[in-house]
Amino acid sequence: EVQPLPPSRLEAEIPHELEQIILKVLAKEPSARYRTADQLGRVLIGFQKQFSVDETPIPEVTTEQKSDTAPTETVINIR
């Protein structure tokens, strides 16, 4: 079996702990991976808390947002 290339081989500045998380996600053997996405999420949050990360909230996008501009023309196809 070919093992995944360690991320640090592509980007030397990747922290060792993050590389270990990534390699566990990419593990060939399912029993070596995180059991759930929730477990992975908790590990990533724990990793993130080690750094002073700007937690600027991402604006929520909805399909009902109104445009600031009105249509400039209306096209009607009549056959």
C-alpha positions in Angstrom: 0.0 0.0 0.0 1.2 3.5 -0.8 1.1 5.8 2.2 -0.1 9.4 1.8 2.7 11.9 1.3 3.2 13.9 4.6 1.8 17.4 4.1 5.1 18.8 5.4 6.8 17.5 2.2 4.6 19.9 0.2 4.5 22.8 2.8 7.3 22.9 5.3 5.5 25.3 7.6 2.6 23.0 8.4 2.7 22.4 12.2 3.6 18.8 13.2 0.4 18.4 15.2 -1.7 19.4 12.2 0.2 17.1 10.0 -0.6 14.2 12.4 -4.3 15.1 12.3 -4.2 15.2 8.4 -2.4 11.9 8.2 -4.9 10.3 10.6 -7.8 11.5 8.3 -6.0 10.0 5.3 -5.1 6.7 7.0 -5.7 3.7 4.7 -6.9 1.5 7.6 -10.4 2.7 8.7 -9.7 1.7 12.3 -6.8 4.2 12.3 -9.0 7.2 11.3 -11.2 9.4 13.5 -14.4 7.5 14.3 -16.7 10.4 13.6 -16.7 13.8 12.0 -17.6 15.2 15.4 -14.4 13.7 16.9 -12.3 15.2 14.1 -14.1 18.5 14.7 -13.2 18.5 18.4 -9.6 17.7 17.6 -9.4 20.5 15.1 -11.0 23.0 17.5 -8.4 22.0 20.1 -5.7 22.5 17.6 -7.1 25.9 16.6 -7.2 27.1 20.2 -3.4 26.9 20.4 -3.2 29.8 18.0 -4.5 33.3 18.2 -6.8 33.1 15.2 -9.0 36.0 14.2 -12.5 34.6 14.5 -14.2 37.0 12.2 -17.7 35.6 11.7 -18.6 34.6 8.2 -21.8 36.3 7.2 -24.8 34.0 6.7 -25.9 33.6 3.2 -29.5 33.0 2.4 -31.3 32.5 -0.9 -33.7 35.3 0.0 -31.2 38.2 0.0 -32.4 41.1 -2.1 -30.3 42.7 -4.7 -29.2 46.3 -4.2 -29.8 47.0 -7.9 -33.0 46.7 -10.0 -32.9 44.9 -13.3 -31.9 47.2 -16.1 -34.1 45.4 -18.7 -36.7 42.8 -19.0 -36.5 40.2 -21.8 -39.7 38.5 -23.0 -39.6 35.8 -25.6 -42.9 35.5 -27.5 -43.2 32.8 -30.1 
